Amino acid sequence: MGIYKKYVLPGLIDWACRSETSKEQREKLIPLATGQVLEIGIGSGNTLLLYDGAKVKHLTALDPMVELWERRRTDLSELEFEVNYIRGVAEHIPAEDNTFDTVVSTYTLCSVGQVESALKEMHRVIKPGGKLVFAEHGKAPDQGLERKQNFINPVWKRIGGGCNLNRDIPLLMEHNGFKLDGLNEGYLDGWRPTSYNFWGWASKV
């Protein structure tokens, strides 16, 4: 692992994930998680204090960058539920079929290498009747901005830890076994190419 990926990139990701816009989106969505929960791309644990301890039994925290998890500011012993961190990727979730009541993904699907494989894995591990709670940025409906996203994406992906600006998140979810029961979308504050957001929840079909 190069110096940039080991020392610089984790700091940039952590900084981006602490933005006010990201925080506001997570505050709306994380409390929807119930039961046995899997969070994809937990990062430095910015979501931990947002979970409703009365509704969550256990949280499995999955992320490939242990350097981010080590930046965690939350004391796990102060939480009302147990947390188990696993270093791993969304394309290969180390869990049995139908394990989780809720899978949470916030600003993660943009940077997953094989996003369709990751969504298939999320679908596999969610229990029947369970849900995927998500907040993601992606492809803008405005053609001018979409062209800008497409132009910037190759360079942005290299410096942003694999982050893609132009993924059609709802379409990807629907093509991989999810029904979008609570989809919201629109422009939020922030850098224009990342400002078009999708958020809500989806059920396993």
N, C-alpha and C positions, 0 to 999 in steps of 0.2 A: 504494500500500500504506500503510495506516494505521500509526501509531506502535505500537499494540498488536501487530499482526501482524509488524511488522518487527523490533521490539526486545524486546518482552515475551514473546510467544508462543514464539520459538525457545528462550529460556532455560527456560521452563516445560516444553517438550517434552524438552529435553536433561536436565533434572532428573528428570523422570518416567522417562525411558529408562535412567537410572543407578540406579534403585531396585534393592535387593537381590533382590527377586523376579524382576524382568526379567532381571537379570544371571544368576541361577541357571538360568532357563529357556533363555537363549541359550547358556550353557555346555554344556547337554545337547545342543543341536540343531545349532549352527553347525558343529561338527566333522564332521557327516554330509555336508556339501557336498563335491562332487568335480568335477574337470574344469573346464569353462568355467562360471562361476557368475555369476548375476545376483542382486543383492540389491535388493529393492524397499524404498524408504524407508530408506536407509542412515543418514539423520540426521547426527549428528556422528561417525559411525564407531566407535561403541562395540563393534561386533562384529569389527572388523578383526583384533585379536590373537587371536580365538577360532578363526579358520580354521586348518585343518591344512595347512601349507605344502607338505607332501609329497603332498597329494591335490588341491590346487587349482592349476590352470594359470594362470587369469586371472580377475579379479573385475571385473565391470561394476557400478558403484555408481550407482543411480538415486534421485534425490530432487528434489522441486520447490523446496525451500528451501535455496538456496545459503548463507544465513545460518547454518544448522545445520552444513553441511559445513565452513564456515570456523571452527567451534569445535573441529574435530578436534584431538585430542591426540596421535594416532599419527603417527609419521614414516613415510611411505609407503616411503621408501628402505630401511627396516629390515625390510620384509616379504619373504617368499620368493617372492611372486608379484606380477605387475603389477596395478595398480588404475587403472581408467579411470572418472572421475566424469562423469556426465551429468545435467544439470539437466532433469528431465522428470517426467512423471506415469505412473502405472501403466496408465491407460486408453489410452495411446498409447506403447507401448514401441518405441523406435527401433532395432529389430533385425529381421533376417530370420526367417522361419519356421524352427523346429527348430535354433536357434542354441546353446542352453544345456543342459548336462547337469543343472544344478541351479538352481532359482529359490528364493531365500530371502525369506521375509516374516515379520518378527517385530514384532508390535504395530503393524501398518500397515493391515491391512484394515479396521480400525474407522474410519479417517479418510479412506479413499479415497472420493471423491465418488460415482463410479459403480462400485460394487464388482463387479457382474456383468461389466461391460465389462473391468475390470481382470483378473478371473480368466480371462476368455476370451483376453485378451492373453497372460497368463502361460502358459496352455495352448498357445497358438500358438507361442511362442518356445522351449518346452521340446522337446528332442529325443525321439523315440520311445525309451522305456526310461528316460527321465530322471525327475526327481522334484521335487516342491514340498516344501520343508521350512518348517514354520510354527510359530509360537506366537502366539496371539491371545486376547484376552478377548472375551466376548460374552454372549449371552442365557443367563440362569440357568434351570435346570430348576425351581427353587422358584417357585411362582406369586406368592408375596408379594414376593419380590425382583424378579421380572420386572415386576410392576406398578410397583414403585419405579423400576426402570430406565426404563420407558416414560414415567413421569411426569417424571423428571429430564432425560431425553434432549434435549428441545428446547433447554433452557437450556445444558446441558453441551456440546452440539454447537457452540453459538455461542462459548463461551469456551475450548473445548478444541481449537480448530483443526479442527473438523469431526468430532471423535471421536464415534462412536456407541457407546452402552453395550449395545445390545440386538440385535446382529446374530447370526443363527444361522449361524455360520461353517461347520460341517460340511455343513449343507444347501446353502449357497451353493456350496461346492466341488463337491459331488456334482451339482448342477444345471448346472455349467459345465465338465464334462468330466474330473473327477478321481475316482479311486478312493482311498478313505481306507485305506491299508494299515497305518498305524501310528498310529491316533488314540488320544490320551489326553485325558481331561478331568477337571476337578474344581475345587474351591475352593482358592485359594492365599491367602497372606497379602496384606493390603492393604485399600484402601477397598472396602467390600462391593459396591457396584454394578459395580466392575471386577474383582472377585475370582474370577469363574468363568472358567476358562481352558480353551482347547483347544490341544493341541500334538502334534507328530509329523511324519509325512510322508505324501505322497499321490503316486500315480503318474498319468501321463497316459493316459487311456483313448482 
